[in-house]
Amino acid sequence: MICSVTDNKLSIEKSDPGRRGLYCKNPLRAKANVPAALRRRSPPRLPELSEFDVVRHYTRLSRLNFSVDTHFYPLGSCTMKYNPRFNEEAAALEGFSALHPLAHDTCAQGTLELLHDLSARLNELAGMDAITLQPAAGAHSEFTGLLLAKAYFEDKGEKGRSEIVVPDSAHGTNPATASMMGFTTVNIASRPDGRLDVEQLKAHIGPKTAALMLTVPNTVGIFESNIEAIAEAVHEAGALLYLDGANFNALIGLVKPGDLGIDMMHLNFHKTFSTPHGGGGPGAGAIAVKKHLIPFLPVPLVRKAAGGYASDSGDARSIGKVKAFFGNTGVLVKAYAYMLAHSAEEFGEIAACSVINANYVAAKLKDLYPPYSDEYCMHECVLTPGRDMTSKGLKTLDVAKGLLDRGFHAPTIYFPLIVREAIMIEPTETESKETLDEFIAAMRNVHDEGVADPQKLKDAPRTMPVKRLDEVQAARQPNLRW
Ligand SMILES: *Cc1c(COP(=O)(O)O)cnc(C)c1O
């Protein structure tokens, strides 16, 4: 055994010399021309283990994790937690998976058609005119969007637009993108309900503004009901309205953001179109734009040609490539499979379910965890620990740790920053009422335990292999190996 969980510690025992996972009777002797001085003189110091040792080690570690395949995952501002296995089968079809990236258009007609049709469907749902599927994620889409803004103003000869306006409720990637692109970020305070204050906005925009980056629904899960007035103010200042559409699953099929006066928006396939999230694997994002930004889109684009589809090297004003070829096409195939599985009306139901589920959780918990806002929320709700908990020194962190003992991944905590002790819960459209009821019961149980015996909750998690961490030490002296 190489890994055992004892006393909260993962300990690696020494490997057993001579043990092997694989025996080769006639090992190939490679005859590489490596100069003698660079050749290894002693064997590498690798653990010597049997196949069982290794398989069991990693399988055991994988089971110590919470995952969407094993647990309800109420993280907020994250949306998709549903990855249909059917998508994987579609992406694995040889015609897609074995296609060489440099294949001639005539040999790639199926993939080109898929990209063309996926683009058309996304444009239809978003109410936009054109789209690039090249970016690898949401943040990369933001980066691409601001490159488009730069190219657009350069083309118009407007050189002084050096500022990006970002509300204080925005996802951290918005100001990060603006800084990376060399813009100055102008922060504006949100109203207490998390919405943008139109008067504040007007005071902060002008001839130096390139764009406003606005998240809809905003990060406290509320619809930006003033968006038309916002769009008007932004356009009056000659700037662009960028919509952070990471949470499009709350609107899809019900609202077309393009009708609200925006100039561009990004989509996250791992948040709205059922592709797997995180893990460092390939991802996909997109930027959908209105007509005036089309000439600047990344290339290649796919266009309809005589008898089929062709890749198009676009306009001379294109910003070029932001990712090789057409982006992560395997991920796009998965999104397309999901897209074909649902009609436009069903997308509307998906959005409605995401909103109903979040409001159900909020309504069932609001007596113990007061919501940040009395309004109906959209796809996620923001709660806080009640006074009976805070008066006993209990915090949001304790609630999150208590949930782990009850078999639930923690919600997003301490975000959005504008809410003190925020607990942000996004059940998503795909969870059943039974699962939500179990989660609600766990949240209520955490409250009751905390109020009855605060120290007990402060000691949570008690059943996990790693108990409560010293957060300060973990940040200052991270122990990244053992
Ligand atoms: C997730 C998210 C992003 C960033 O998207 P990634 O795909 O994680 O890079 C941006 N804005 C909002 C509101 C988000 O929720």
The ligand as an ORCA input file, in Angstrom:
! r2SCAN-3c Opt
* xyz 0 1
  C     -17.180     31.705    -14.845
  C     -17.352     33.118    -15.136
  C     -16.410     33.792    -15.943
  C     -15.123     33.156    -16.452
  O     -15.327     32.033    -17.229
  P     -14.236     30.846    -17.345
  O     -14.795     29.977    -18.419
  O     -14.189     30.196    -16.011
  O     -12.938     31.470    -17.750
  C     -16.660     35.115    -16.210
  N     -17.746     35.747    -15.709
  C     -18.662     35.118    -14.932
  C     -19.850     35.874    -14.421
  C     -18.495     33.781    -14.616
  O     -19.387     33.156    -13.854
*
